[in-house]
């Protein structure tokens, strides 16, 4: 399975407070693990891509949203967006690089350069709503990729699947009235962000999970909720919000998943992509804040994407 591994050099430019969990080391440990394990040698390694265009951004976020973020960007130091989210002088450059990487990976998969792709990018994006940056997120990269798939490439049905420990409220808000894009989101509940947990149609599939759910109940819930919905939707492309913070070692989550759960759910996604999407999968890093667990989970996820 021809699979690409994307990264963007500008992600190191975005650093929030000292010892903030969403740090540049997150993508570094993923790439280091892929290289140390030999997995990277089996992957396509595209050159760094351009920042996302304003045209792609404005398919999801209005110009006022971008203008506000530019206005809030400091020349030195940090500006607080919320209690956990801060803008540094080059944060917008990193965020545009992350969204541009998502677009490039989506283009590459749809155009047949490779069947699947994983984007080790930051800052994450799935909490960013149409007009609101929050939860470490400024631009919703996966929503930008999905809109490009339907509006530029002409796909009729796309799916976004999100297994982060936190609900992808931004993605569900953006596609609440757009049935071309099915959004399946599993998440610890009650938990941050505490919003967007009402389904607005059959194309929004929500799987709230109690704290300490564990592997067995997680897998049963995904098979119960996601599989029949995705079989009904028949997506031509599957996009993955790959958050690894539901792992039992993660400091920000409490679902108590294990590393093998990420191999399992990737295999399930692969099977659905094989049946309906011509094997086309694009995965974007979202959460995951214990560096060792993050490297372990990303390794098994990408290995499964690559058919290893």
Buried (B, 14 or more C-beta within 10 A) or exposed (E): BBBBBBBBEBBBBBBBEEEBBBBBEBBBBBBBBBEEBEBBEBBBEBEEBEBBBEEBBBBBBEEEBBEBBEEBBEEEEBBEBEEBBBBBBBBBBBBBBBBBBBBBBBBBBBEEBBBBBBBBBBBBBBBBBBEBBBBBBBBBBBBBBBBBBBEBBEBEBBBBBBBBBBBBBBBBBBBBEBBBBBBBBBBBBEBBBEBBBEBBEEBBBBBBBEEEBBBEBBBEBBEEBBBEBBEEBBBBBBBBBBBBBBBBBBEBBBBBBBBEBBBBBBEBBBEBBBEBBEBBBBBBBBBBBBBEBBBBBBBBBBBBBBBB
